[in-house]
Amino acid sequence: MCDTGFTPGRVIKQRLEECELAQYLEVLCFSDEVGVPKPGHEIFAKALAELGARPPEALHVGDLKRTDIAGAHDIGMHAIRFRGVHNDKTDATEAETVIDRHEQILEVLGLD
């Protein structure tokens, strides 16, 4: 899931292809294509539906408390906040887990 404020989803898809990352992603949901940005339920629901998952079975990793974490929690998903590039210090609700490196996702899930 990605909010597309300045760069449309079609451009992000192109960049993912160019960087050879798209092949690792099963579902791509962009706010400009769904019509609703995070924390709106629609973008989370679309991703879950395309993955065939229910909210309690899913984990959203994001960097912003107000949109990523709140949106995931509002729909019933688990959330991890990534602060490796930007540390959101707002007073908004915090994720269950906060990580600094992407590799830590595997540790949190017990897959390391």
C-alpha positions as CSV (number, residue, x, y, z in Angstrom):
1,M,0.0,0.0,0.0
2,C,1.3,3.4,-0.9
3,D,-0.1,6.9,-0.6
4,T,0.7,8.7,-3.8
5,G,0.8,12.4,-3.1
6,F,3.2,13.6,-5.8
7,T,4.1,10.5,-7.7
8,P,1.2,8.4,-9.3
9,G,1.0,4.6,-8.8
10,R,1.9,4.0,-12.5
11,V,5.3,5.7,-12.0
12,I,6.0,3.9,-8.8
13,K,5.2,0.6,-10.5
14,Q,7.6,1.5,-13.3
15,R,10.4,2.3,-10.8
16,L,9.7,-1.0,-9.0
17,E,10.1,-2.8,-12.3
18,E,13.3,-0.9,-13.2
19,C,14.8,-1.8,-9.8
20,E,13.7,-5.4,-10.2
21,L,11.6,-5.3,-7.0
22,A,8.1,-5.7,-8.4
23,Q,8.7,-9.5,-8.8
24,Y,8.7,-9.8,-5.0
25,L,5.4,-8.1,-4.5
26,E,2.1,-10.0,-4.9
27,V,-0.2,-7.0,-4.6
28,L,0.2,-3.3,-5.3
29,C,-2.3,-0.8,-4.0
30,F,-1.8,2.9,-4.6
31,S,-4.1,5.6,-3.2
32,D,-4.5,7.4,-6.5
33,E,-5.8,4.1,-8.0
34,V,-8.0,3.1,-5.1
35,G,-9.3,6.6,-4.6
36,V,-8.6,6.8,-0.9
37,P,-5.4,7.5,1.0
38,K,-4.4,5.9,4.2
39,P,-5.8,5.8,6.9
40,G,-8.9,5.1,4.9
41,H,-10.3,1.6,5.2
42,E,-10.7,1.1,1.5
43,I,-7.0,0.9,0.6
44,F,-6.3,-1.6,3.5
45,A,-9.4,-3.6,2.6
46,K,-8.4,-3.8,-1.1
47,A,-5.0,-5.1,-0.2
48,L,-6.4,-7.7,2.2
49,A,-9.0,-8.8,-0.3
50,E,-6.4,-9.3,-3.1
51,L,-4.2,-11.3,-0.7
52,G,-7.2,-13.3,0.6
53,A,-6.4,-12.3,4.2
54,R,-8.5,-11.2,7.1
55,P,-7.3,-8.2,9.1
56,P,-6.3,-10.1,12.3
57,E,-4.1,-12.3,10.0
58,A,-2.3,-9.4,8.5
59,L,0.6,-7.1,9.5
60,H,1.1,-3.7,8.0
61,V,4.6,-2.1,8.1
62,G,4.7,1.7,7.8
63,D,6.5,4.7,9.0
64,L,3.7,7.2,9.9
65,K,1.6,6.8,13.0
66,R,-1.3,8.9,11.8
67,T,-1.8,7.1,8.5
68,D,0.0,3.7,8.4
69,I,-0.4,2.6,12.1
70,A,-3.8,4.2,12.7
71,G,-5.2,2.8,9.4
72,A,-4.0,-0.7,10.1
73,H,-5.3,-0.6,13.7
74,D,-8.7,0.8,12.6
75,I,-9.4,-2.1,10.3
76,G,-8.1,-4.7,12.8
77,M,-4.6,-5.4,11.4
78,H,-1.4,-5.6,13.4
79,A,1.2,-2.9,12.7
80,I,5.0,-2.4,12.8
81,R,6.4,1.1,12.6
82,F,9.7,1.4,10.6
83,R,11.7,4.4,11.9
84,G,14.9,3.6,10.0
85,V,14.6,6.6,7.7
86,H,12.1,8.9,9.4
87,N,11.2,8.7,13.1
88,D,7.6,9.9,13.5
89,K,7.6,11.6,16.9
90,T,4.0,12.6,16.8
91,D,1.7,11.8,19.7
92,A,-0.5,9.5,17.5
93,T,-1.0,5.9,18.5
94,E,2.1,3.8,18.3
95,A,2.5,0.4,16.7
96,E,2.8,-2.8,18.7
97,T,6.5,-3.0,17.5
98,V,8.9,-0.4,16.3
99,I,11.9,-1.4,14.2
100,D,15.0,0.4,12.8
101,R,16.0,-2.1,10.1
102,H,13.8,-4.1,7.6
103,E,15.6,-7.3,8.6
104,Q,13.9,-7.0,12.0
105,I,10.5,-7.8,10.5
106,L,11.7,-11.4,10.2
107,E,12.9,-11.4,13.8
108,V,9.5,-10.0,15.0
109,L,7.7,-12.8,13.1
110,G,10.1,-15.5,14.4
111,L,11.4,-16.2,10.9
112,D,15.1,-15.2,11.3
